[in-house]
Amino acid sequence: MEKLTVLTLFGGNSSEHDVSTVSAASVISNIPRDKYDIIMLGITKDGRWLRYDGDIDLLPEDKWLEDESKLRPAYLVPDSSVGGIVEIVDGKAVTTKVDVVFPVLHGKNGEDGTVQGLLQLADLPFVGCDMLSSADCMDKAVTNALADRAGIDQAKWLSFTEHEYRNNPQKLLDEAAEKLGYPIFVKPANAGSSVGISKATDINSLADGIEVAFANDSKVVLEETVTGREVECAVLGNDEPIVATPGEIAPCNDFYDFDAKYVAGTSGLFIPARISDEQLKAVKAQAIKAYKALGCAGLSRVDFFVNDERILLNEINTIPGFTSISMYPKLFEHSGVSYPELLDRILRLAIERKESRR
């Protein structure tokens, strides 16, 4: 069987740039080389696009940028007749065809529909959700509104823009306390990996947390604190998605923030989650419901809070972490799907979706 060419995008102009480079190194190292040839296209923190032909192990901490002999400018273009990337070689534009794109990009400018829109214009098959569902899942306020409309249970919430807050901060602070009660989680509407999230216990820490959130986005989401286990579901598929065995996060910090995810490395992971068989079945059903309600395809990680009374949607990650400690590949590995096989399935789903929509 003829090998397919995979274009992997990594890095990005995002607060999650460094996480992306670690995920990408893991993904690229595990894509089956007997089935795929790989092209690496990195995006720097200041937004430059560079093809990289060097050592995969140099991706983390942006060490790949130090090997200038292995770098050259390359671009994805919206012209659908190109069918790949345009590189600048010896001052001339050279086209390289690709069969499928894997955007290993987290957060803004990668998981929010921007790159997905470019790939749709370029008419290239790509891993993960389309532009609309990526944007919907990235914006926590939009996700919450659509979940409410679909009848998916979640914590009480409130959202407002920076402009609205500056016009009357006291009104919104009072409304949050009355509707949600303390403690309150404060989140940027558009950010991932728990960047900019804080937990407020009174009006002063709420005001401080809102300022932190506004440093990351112009819209914030406030949510009531929910007591329960943090359960994550790895969902895979297009029209008929499947769910791996749900897992549970036991954060080493007060909540599962950026440090707990990527720095401390001491959070507990339990597969399967420490809930009843009945709850495991129910949470998988809710994951499918949320996945379909938000229009997801290819893959997503759907996260919940689970207690004795309720299963509450927390968030949907359309390009979940793929590092060596990330939950998504671990959940499928527990379900009998190896990392290389999982990546093969994800890439095939991208191609199948493109072919089904011709």
C-alpha positions in Angstrom: 0.0 0.0 0.0 1.3 3.4 -1.0 2.2 5.6 1.9 0.3 8.8 2.6 2.0 12.1 3.4 1.0 13.7 6.7 1.6 17.4 7.4 1.9 18.0 11.1 1.4 21.5 12.4 2.8 22.4 15.8 3.7 25.3 18.0 1.5 28.3 17.3 1.0 31.9 18.4 -0.7 30.8 21.6 -0.2 30.6 25.4 -0.1 26.8 24.8 2.7 26.9 22.3 5.1 24.9 24.6 2.5 22.2 25.3 1.9 21.9 21.5 5.6 21.2 20.8 5.7 18.4 23.4 2.4 16.9 22.0 3.8 17.1 18.5 7.0 15.3 19.3 5.0 12.5 20.8 2.6 12.3 17.9 5.3 12.5 15.2 7.3 9.8 17.0 4.4 7.4 17.1 2.7 7.8 13.7 3.3 4.5 11.9 6.1 5.1 9.4 5.2 2.0 7.3 2.0 3.8 6.4 2.9 7.5 6.5 5.6 10.0 5.5 5.7 13.0 7.7 6.3 16.7 7.0 6.8 19.0 10.0 5.6 22.6 9.8 6.2 24.7 12.9 4.6 28.0 13.8 6.7 30.2 16.1 5.4 32.2 19.0 5.5 35.3 16.8 3.6 33.7 14.0 6.3 32.6 11.5 5.7 29.4 9.6 8.8 27.2 9.0 9.3 23.7 7.6 11.6 21.7 9.9 13.5 18.6 8.7 15.6 18.0 11.8 15.5 15.9 15.0 12.0 15.3 16.5 13.5 15.4 20.0 14.4 19.0 19.6 10.7 20.2 19.3 10.1 20.7 23.0 11.3 24.0 24.4 11.7 25.3 20.8 15.2 23.8 20.4 14.2 23.0 16.8 14.5 26.7 16.0 18.2 26.6 16.9 19.0 24.2 14.0 18.7 26.9 11.2 20.1 24.5 8.6 17.0 22.4 8.9 14.5 25.3 8.6 13.0 27.1 5.6 9.9 29.2 5.2 6.8 27.3 4.1 3.1 28.2 4.1 -0.4 26.7 3.9 -2.3 28.6 1.3 -6.1 28.8 0.8 -5.9 28.1 -2.9 -7.5 24.6 -3.2 -5.6 23.8 -6.4 -2.2 23.7 -4.5 -3.1 20.6 -2.4 -0.3 21.2 0.1 2.3 23.7 1.2 4.4 26.2 -0.7 8.0 26.4 0.4 10.7 29.0 -0.4 13.7 27.1 -1.7 16.7 29.1 -3.1 14.4 32.1 -3.6 11.8 30.1 -5.5 8.3 28.9 -4.6 8.1 25.1 -4.5 4.8 23.2 -3.9 4.8 20.0 -1.8 1.6 17.9 -1.9 0.1 16.4 1.2 -2.7 13.8 1.8 -3.8 14.8 5.3 -3.0 17.4 7.9 -2.7 16.9 11.7 -2.9 20.2 13.5 -1.2 19.4 16.8 -2.1 22.9 18.0 -3.7 23.8 21.3 -5.6 26.9 22.3 -6.0 30.1 20.3 -4.9 30.2 16.7 -5.0 26.4 16.5 -7.9 24.9 18.3 -10.4 27.7 17.8 -11.4 27.3 14.2 -8.8 29.6 12.7 -6.5 27.0 11.2 -9.5 24.7 10.5 -11.0 27.5 8.4 -7.8 27.8 6.4 -7.6 24.0 5.9 -11.3 24.0 4.7 -10.5 26.7 2.2 -7.4 24.8 1.0 -9.7 21.7 0.6 -7.3 19.5 2.6 -8.5 16.7 4.9 -7.5 17.4 8.5 -7.7 15.7 11.9 -10.3 16.9 14.3 -13.4 19.1 14.3 -14.3 21.5 11.5 -14.1 25.3 11.8 -17.6 25.8 13.4 -17.4 23.1 16.0 -13.8 24.0 16.9 -14.9 27.6 17.5 -18.0 26.6 19.5 -16.0 24.3 21.7 -13.2 26.7 22.2 -15.5 29.5 23.5 -16.8 28.3 26.9 -19.8 30.6 26.9 -20.9 29.3 23.5 -20.3 25.7 24.6 -22.4 26.3 27.8 -25.2 27.9 25.8 -25.4 25.1 23.3 -25.2 22.5 26.1 -28.1 24.2 27.8 -30.1 24.1 24.6 -29.3 20.4 24.1 -30.4 19.6 27.6 -27.0 18.6 28.8 -26.6 19.1 32.6 -23.8 21.4 33.7 -22.9 23.9 36.5 -24.7 27.2 36.8 -22.8 29.9 34.8 -22.5 33.5 33.9 -20.6 35.2 31.1 -19.8 38.8 30.2 -17.4 40.8 28.0 -14.7 43.2 29.3 -16.6 46.1 27.9 -19.7 45.1 29.9 -17.7 44.6 33.0 -15.9 48.0 32.8 -19.2 49.7 32.4 -20.6 48.4 35.7 -18.3 46.0 37.6 -20.2 46.1 40.9 -23.5 45.0 39.2 -21.8 41.9 37.6 -19.9 41.1 40.8 -23.2 41.2 42.8 -25.0 39.2 40.1 -22.3 36.5 40.2 -22.5 36.1 44.0 -26.3 35.9 43.9 -26.6 33.5 41.0 -23.5 31.3 41.6 -22.5 31.6 45.3 -18.9 31.3 46.5 -16.5 29.8 45.7 -16.7 30.7 42.0 -14.5 29.5 39.2 -13.3 32.3 36.9 -12.2 31.4 33.3 -11.3 33.2 30.1 -13.9 32.2 27.6 -11.3 31.3 25.0 -8.2 29.6 26.5 -7.1 26.0 27.1 -5.0 23.9 29.4 -6.5 25.9 32.3 -4.6 29.0 31.4 -5.9 32.1 33.3 -8.3 30.1 35.5 -8.7 30.9 39.2 -11.0 30.1 42.1 -12.6 33.0 43.9 -13.8 32.7 47.5 -14.9 36.3 48.0 -15.6 39.5 46.1 -12.0 40.7 46.2 -10.6 37.4 44.8 -13.4 37.4 42.3 -12.4 40.8 41.0 -8.8 39.8 40.9 -9.6 36.5 39.1 -11.6 38.5 36.5 -8.6 40.7 35.8 -6.4 37.6 35.3 -9.0 36.1 32.9 -9.2 39.4 31.0 -5.5 39.2 30.5 -6.1 36.1 28.4 -9.4 37.0 26.6 -11.9 39.8 26.3 -14.8 37.6 27.6 -14.9 35.6 30.8 -17.1 32.8 32.1 -18.0 32.4 35.8 -19.1 29.0 37.1 -20.5 27.7 40.4 -18.2 25.3 42.2 -19.3 21.7 41.8 -18.2 18.9 44.1 -17.5 15.7 42.3 -14.9 13.6 40.6 -13.2 15.0 37.5 -14.0 12.3 34.8 -12.6 12.5 31.2 -13.9 10.7 28.2 -11.9 10.1 25.0 -14.3 10.2 22.0 -13.3 9.0 18.6 -15.2 8.9 15.3 -17.3 10.8 12.8 -21.0 9.9 12.4 -20.8 6.9 14.8 -18.3 7.9 17.6 -17.1 5.6 20.3 -15.9 6.3 23.8 -12.9 4.7 25.5 -13.0 3.7 29.2 -13.5 7.0 31.1 -10.7 8.1 33.4 -10.5 10.2 36.5 -8.1 13.0 37.4 -7.3 13.6 41.1 -5.6 17.0 41.0 -2.5 17.6 43.1 -3.6 21.2 43.4 -6.8 22.8 44.6 -8.1 22.2 41.0 -6.7 20.9 37.8 -4.9 24.0 36.7 -2.0 24.4 34.3 0.6 23.6 36.9 -1.2 20.4 37.9 -1.5 19.3 34.3 2.0 20.0 33.0 4.4 21.2 35.7 3.9 19.3 39.0 3.2 16.0 37.3 1.9 14.5 40.6 -1.9 14.5 39.8 -3.4 11.1 40.2 -4.8 9.3 37.1 -7.3 6.5 37.5 -8.5 4.3 34.6 -11.3 3.4 34.9 -12.7 6.3 36.9 -13.6 5.5 40.4 -17.4 5.6 39.9 -20.0 2.9 39.6 -20.5 0.8 36.5 -23.9 2.5 36.0 -22.2 5.9 36.2 -19.5 4.8 33.8 -22.2 3.8 31.3 -24.1 7.0 31.8 -21.1 9.3 31.5 -20.1 7.6 28.2 -23.7 8.3 26.9 -23.4 11.9 27.9 -20.0 12.2 26.2 -21.6 11.0 22.9 -24.5 13.4 23.4 -22.3 16.4 24.0 -19.9 15.4 21.1 -22.8 15.3 18.7 -24.6 18.4 20.0 -21.4 20.5 19.4 -20.9 19.0 16.0 -17.6 17.3 16.8 -15.8 14.9 14.5 -12.6 12.9 14.4 -11.8 13.2 18.1 -12.4 15.2 21.2 -12.0 14.8 24.9 -15.2 15.5 26.8 -14.8 16.2 30.5 -17.3 15.9 33.3 -17.8 16.4 37.1 -19.5 13.3 38.5 -21.0 13.0 42.0 -23.7 10.8 43.5 -26.5 12.9 42.1 -25.4 14.3 38.8 -23.2 14.1 35.8 -22.2 17.6 34.8 -20.4 18.6 31.6 -17.2 20.6 32.3 -15.7 21.2 28.8 -14.8 19.8 25.4 -11.3 19.8 24.1 -11.2 19.3 20.3 -7.4 18.9 20.1 -6.6 17.3 23.5 -3.1 16.9 24.7 -1.0 14.1 23.2 2.0 14.2 25.5 3.3 11.1 27.1 1.2 11.9 30.2 -2.0 13.0 28.4 -5.2 11.4 29.2 -6.6 10.9 25.7 -4.1 8.4 24.4 -3.9 6.7 27.9 -7.7 6.1 27.9 -7.6 4.4 24.5 -4.5 2.4 25.4 -6.4 1.1 28.4 -9.2 0.2 26.0 -6.8 -1.9 23.9 -5.9 0.6 21.2 -2.1 1.3 21.1 -0.8 4.9 20.5 0.3 4.2 16.9 -3.0 2.5 16.1 -4.9 5.4 17.6 -3.1 7.9 15.4 -3.7 5.7 12.4 -7.4 5.7 13.1 -7.5 9.4 13.7 -5.8 10.1 10.3 -8.1 7.7 8.5 -11.1 9.3 10.0 -9.9 12.7 8.7 -9.6 11.3 5.1 -13.0 9.4 5.4 -14.8 12.6 6.5 -13.3 14.5 3.6 -14.3 11.8 1.1 -17.8 11.5 2.4 -18.5 15.2 1.9 -17.4 15.5 -1.7 
